[in-house]
Amino acid sequence: MIFLTVGTQLPFDRLVKTVDKAVETGLVAEEIYAQIGAGSYRPHNFRAAPSIEKHLFDKYIRQASSIISHAGMGTIMMAMENNKPLLVMPRRKKYGEVVNDHQLAIAKKFEQSGHILVAYRQEDMPAKIKELKSFIPRPRTNQTEAVVEKIACFLKTI
């Protein structure tokens, strides 16, 4: 099962429509369950709910073979903690999905580190969905020493 989530803060119809079309065209054969928020688009090709309780959300994360999501930090961290392949599509300011393009910056950083896959445009999604099937996310390593070093440098400046 693939778990699709758009988060709880804002609707993200562009992502839901894109995944619905991928299922419709046969690109995705695996079952999908989705948490789709308060958007106006309702998928035709998979089960979805606007919101789900936290314990069910956690269960879907654990049971999923992979996750498709917006580029929210909460979902990224949960996917990494559960070692799940994650494909994100960042919300974009130009489409009125967020007030700034912070998700774009987050997605680029985690993609560069090998932790996630990113579809920057709807047109990128088919190729990225194919890649998701065999994607193995790079494990995240704590960089405690680097954080301590940065804090120490900052403290020296005050």
N, C-alpha and C positions, 0 to 999 in steps of 0.2 A: 504494500500500500504506500502510495505517495501522499504525504500530508502537505496541503497548500494552506498557507496562512498569510493574511494581509495585515495582521496586527489588530489592535482594538481601538486605536486612536482615530484613524481616518479611513474612508473607503478607498479602494484601489481597483476600480472596475477594469482598468487597462490590463492589469495582470490576470485577473479572473477570466476575462474574455480571451486573452491570449492562450491560456492553458485550456480553456474550454474548446477552442478551435483545434489545439493540438490533439486532444482526445477525439474530436469529431473526425479529423483527417487520418486517424489511425497511428499517429506518431507516438501516442501513449496508449499502451494496451493494459497497463497495470491499473488497478482500482485507485481512485483518488477520493480522499475525503478532504473537505475544505472548511476553513473558518474564513468567511468572506467580508466580515464587517458590515457596515451600514450602507454599502453601495446600492445603486439602483439595478445593476445587472445581476441576473440570477442564471447560473450555469444550467445547461441542458443535458450535459453528458457526465456529470458526477454529483454525488451527494454533497450538500453544503449547508452550513448554518451561519447566521450573522455573527454569533458569538457562542462560545462554549465555556463551560466551567473549567477552572484551573486544573483540577485533577484529571479531567478528560483531555485537556490540551496536552498535559504532560504525558498521558498515556499514548496519545497519537504520535507525539514526538518519539517516544521509546519504541513504538511498534513500527514506525515508518521505515521503509527501505531507503527512502530519501525524502528531502524536504524542498519545496519551492516556496519562496517568500519574497516579501519586500526586504529592503536592506536595513532592517531595524536591529539595533544592538542586542535586544533581548533574544530575538530568534536566532541570530548568529551565535550568540554565546551558548544557548541551549543546544543548538545543533553540534557545536564543537564539544561541549561537555558530554554529549551522547554519542560522539563520533559518527555523526550522520552526514552523508553527502548533502550539500546544500547548494541550490541554485537560487540566486537572488536577481530581482529586477528592481533597481532603485526607483523610488518615487522621484518625480521631477517637478521642479518649480514651474517650468514652462507649460506644464499641463495642469497646473493648479492643484497638484497632489500634496505639496508641502510649501512652506514659506521660503525655504532655501534649499540648495542642493547638497545638504550634509550627507544624505544617504549615498550620493554618488561618490563622495570622498571616502566614506566608510567602506563601500564596496571595492573601490580601487585598492585600498590598503590591504584588506583581507584577501583579495584576489592575488595581489603581488606576493603575499606570503604563502600562497598555495592552500589556503584554508577553505575557499569557496569558489564557485563558478559564478560568473556575472553575465547576464543578458542586458546590455545597455539600451538596446532598442527591441521593440516587439519582433522585428525581423530576425534578430539574433536567437530568439527562443528555440526554434526547431533544432538548430545545430547544438545548442547548449543542452537541450533535453536529451539528445543522443549521447552527448558527452557525459551527462549525469549518470547514465546507466553503468558506466565503468569508473567513474571518478572516485578516487580515494583521497579524502582530505588530509592534508599535512597536519600532524598533531601540533597543537599549540604548546609551546614551552614557556614556562614562567621566566621572566627576565628580571628577577628580584634585584640582582646587582646593578643592572642598568637603571632601574627606578631609584634605588638608593643613591646612586651616583648623581642623577639629575636633581634629586632633592637636596643633596649635600651642596651641589654647585649653586643652587638657588639660595639656600640658606647663607652661603658665603657672601652673596650680593646684598643682603639686607642688614 
